[in-house]
Amino acid sequence: MPHPGWAAFSFDGIGTSWEISTPGTLDGGQRRRLLDVVEEYDAAWSRFRTDSTVALAAREPGRFRMPEGAGALGRLYRVLYRLTDGAMTPLIGGSLEQLGYGPGYSLRSRGIPLAAPRWDDVLDWQDAAVTTTAPVVLDVGAAGKGQLADLLAAELRSQGVSEHFIDASGDLLNSGPAPVSVGLEHPYDPGRAIGMISLGEGALCASAANRRAWGDGLHHVLDGTTGTPVRTVVATWTLAGNAMTADALATALFFVSGKALEQDFEFSWLTVFSDGSAAYSAGFEGVLFE
C-alpha cells in the first residue's frame, strides 16, 4: 500500500492487474464508473477480443470512431513514429501476431519477422477518427495502459477524489503530494531491484524485455521497420507529468536516446543496455545500487 491507511480497489483490466488506492473506500457506484472507463477502453483498443473496434479494423478497412482520448494518443504516436524513423508504430500488431503474440497466445512464430506497414500507406488518424485503406492490426500497448491510468485519474477527480494512487502492474500514477518510494526492478531478476526512486506527483512507467517474453529471445518490444525484437536495450524507466506520455516514452527509449527525446518532451529517464551499461537524464533523481 503506497500510503498507510488508504483503501485499495483491485481489479483486472486490458489484460493486466490494477490497484487504485484512495484515502477513503470507494462506494459501489464509484467503482462501477471506474470499471465502465476500463470497459470502454478495452472495447475499442483490445486486439485480443473479437468484438473490439481494433478487431474490426483487422478484418476490413474503413473509418472507425474511437473513444475519448484517441486524438491525443494518435498525435503522440505520430511524433514518436517520426522520432524513431518508424520503429515505434501503432501498426505493430501484425508483427507481434507473426511472432506468436496474438489472440490465443500461441507464443509460436508463424515464420520470419514481419515489418509493420508504413503509416502513410494504410492509416489516417485524425482526432477520434481512424481511417484505414487495408486491414491492419493496431496495437497501442506502448501507451495505452498509461492513457487508461490517466483516464481513471480523471474519473476519480470528477467524483471529487483528488487524492489517489494508481498502480497498473508497475506503471504508477501519483496524484501527490506525498511521495512514494519505488524499487526499480532488475531486468534479469524480478525479485531484485537495481535502484530506488521517490515518486512525487506524476507518473513513473517502465518497459523491459523480460516482460511478455517467450520463445528463443522473443519479447514484445519490436522494431516496426523490421518486425524483430530490440536487442540493445533491456529496461527503461521514465518520469513524466502524465502516465500516457511516460508509458510511451519508456518504449521509445528502446529505439532512440533519451537526449534525443528531450528535444520534444519534458521528462526524465533511465535506460539499461544489454551490455550492462546505463544512461540517465540529469533530472532522474533515483539511486542506482552498486
N, C-alpha and C positions, 0 to 999 in steps of 0.2 A: 504494500500500500504506500503510495508516494507521500501521503500526508496522514499521520496517525489520527484515528478517529473519524476519518471520512468514510462514507458508504460507497460500495462498489456495485456497479451494474455490469455483468459479464454476459456476452452473447457471441455467437458466430455470425459472420457476415462476409460476403465476397471471398469465401474460401479461406478465411483466417479467423483467429480469435481476437476479441476486443474486450477491453475493460474501461469503463468510464467511472472515474472517482469524483464525488461531489461532497461538499460539507454536510448536506442532509440527504436522506434517502429519497430517490425519485419515485413519484407515485405511478400507478398503472398507466394513466393517461400520458404522462411524460415519457415513459418507456415505450409505449406504443408509437408515439410520434417519432421517436428516435429510430425505431425499427422500420417505420414507414420510409424514412430517409434512406436507410440501407437498402430496402427492397426496391425502391425506385431506381437507385444507382445500379444495383445488380441486374435488374430487368433490362436496363439499357445497355450496359457495358460488358456483361459477362460473356465470354466465348465458351463457357463450359455448360451452358444451358441452352436448350434448343429453341426456347421461346423468347430469347432476348433480341433486342434490335440489332446487336452485333451479329448474332447468328443469322438473322435475316439477310444482312449485308453480305455474309459469307456465301449465301445461296444465290443471290441475284443482285445486279446493280440497281441503283435507284437513288431517290432523295429521302433521307431519313431525318426525322426530327428527334433531337437528343434533349435530355433534361437540363435543368438549371446547372450552370457552371460549364457547359460544354464549350462555350466560346472562349473562356479563359483557358481551358485545357488545350483547345486547339491552337491558340496563339502561343502558349508555352511550348508545345511540341514543335511548332513551326520554327521558332527561334532556335531550339536545340537541334532540330534537324539540320538547320543551316550551319550552326557552330560545330557540329560533329561531321559535316560533309555527308550526311545521310546515314550515318552509323546508328543514330538513335532515332527511331521512327515508330509511329503508331501502327504501321503496316507490318510489324514483325510477327504477327500471329501465325501466318502461314509457315514462316521459317521455324517457329517453335514447334508447330504440329509436325513438320517434316522430321524433326529430331525426336519426336515421341511425346512432346509435352502438349497434349491437347485433350479434348473431351475423352473420357475413358481412361486417361492417364496410362497409356500403354507403356510409355517410357522406353520405347523401342524405335530406333531410327528407321525411317522409310527408305533411306538411301543417302545420297550425298547431300550436304547442306544446300539450302535454297535461299538465295538472296531475296530480300523484300522488294516488291515493285517500287519504282520511283514514284514519289508523292505526286508530282505534276502529271504523271501519266494516267493515274487512276483515281485521284482524290481531290475534291474541292471541299474545304471545310470553312464555312462562313458562319460564325457565331454558333447557334444551335442547329444549323442545317448542315448535314454531311451528305455530299453527293458523290457517288462512285460511278465509274464507267465500266467496271468489271467486278465480278465477285471478289471481295477482299476479306481477309481475316484481320480485323482491327484488334489491337491489344494495347490498352492504355495502362497496363500494370505498373509501368515505371513511375507513374504519377498518380494513378487512380486511388490507391489506398490513402495517400496523403490528402488528396482532394476530398475524399469521403470524410476523413477526420475533420477537415475544415468545415464541411457542411454540417456535421454533427455538432461542432462547436457553435456554429451559427444558430442551429436549432435550440441548443441549450441557452444561448443568450436570449433568444426570442421568448423562452419560457421564464426568463428572469434569473437563470442560473449562471451568473457571471464568473464564478469560480469553479473550475473543473480541470481535470487532468485526463487525457485520453491516451491509452496505450493500445496501439494497433499492432500487436505482435512485435513489439520492439521499436516501432516508429511512434514517437512520442510528441504530444502537443500539450503544453502547459499554459494555462490562462494567466499564471502568475498570481501574486508577486513572489510567493515563496519558492525558492529554487529547490530542485530535486537532484540528488547525486545519482549518476547513472554510470554503470560499468560499460566499457567498450569491449564487446565480445571478441575473443581471439578467433581469427578467421579459420584456424585449423582445429580448434578445441573449444566447443561451445561451453564447456564447464569452466573455462578460464577467461580472464579479462586481460587486455593489453594496456588498459588505462582507465581513467575516470574523468568524468566531466560534470560540471554543475549546470543543469538546465534551468534557466530563468524563464521569463515569458517568451514563448515562441516554440519552434519545433526542432526536434532532433530526429533525423532519419538516417538509415544505414542501408547499404546494399552489400552483399557478399556472395562470392562464387560458391560457398559451401551451402548456401540456402537454395532449395529447389535444384539440387544437383542429382544426376542419375547417370547410369551407363559409364562409359570409359571417358572420363573427363568432360562430360556434358553438364552444362548448367544453363540457367535461364537468361543470362546477360549475353545476348547475341549481337554481333555487328551486322546491322541491316544491309550493308553493302556486300557481305559475303555469306551471311546466314550461319556463321561459325561462332562458338563461344570465345569471349575475350580471354586471353591467357596472361596478359601482362599485369593486370590488377586483380587483387583478391578480395579487397574490402575497402569500403568508403564510408565516411560519416559527414553529414552536413548539418549546419545550424542556420535557420532562416526564420523570417517573421511569420511564415505560414507553412503548413505541412505539405501542400501540393508542390510548392517550389523546392522545399528541402528534399522531398522524395524524388522528384525529377532530377535534381542536380546530383543526388547520390548515384544515380545511374549514369548521368552524363560524364562523371569523373572517370568512368571506365574507358572513355574514348578520348577525352581531351583533358588538359591540365586545369587545375583549379585556378591558376593565374589567368588563363585564357577566359574562363567562365566569369571571373571577377570583372571583366570589361563590360558585361551585360547584366550581372546580378550582384546584389548585396547579400553576401552570405559568408560563412566561414566553413572550413573543410579540413578533412584529413583523408589521405589516400595511402593505403598499404599495398605495395607491389609484390609480385610473385617472387622476386629475388630477396625479399625480407626488408627492403628499404622502405622508407615512408617520407611523405611530403605533407606539409600542412600550412595553412594560412596564418598570418600574424595574429588574426583575431580568434583563432581556435584556442580556447582557454582550457583545454583539457590537460591532463597529466598522463604521459606515457610511462609505463613501468619499464625498468631495465630488463 
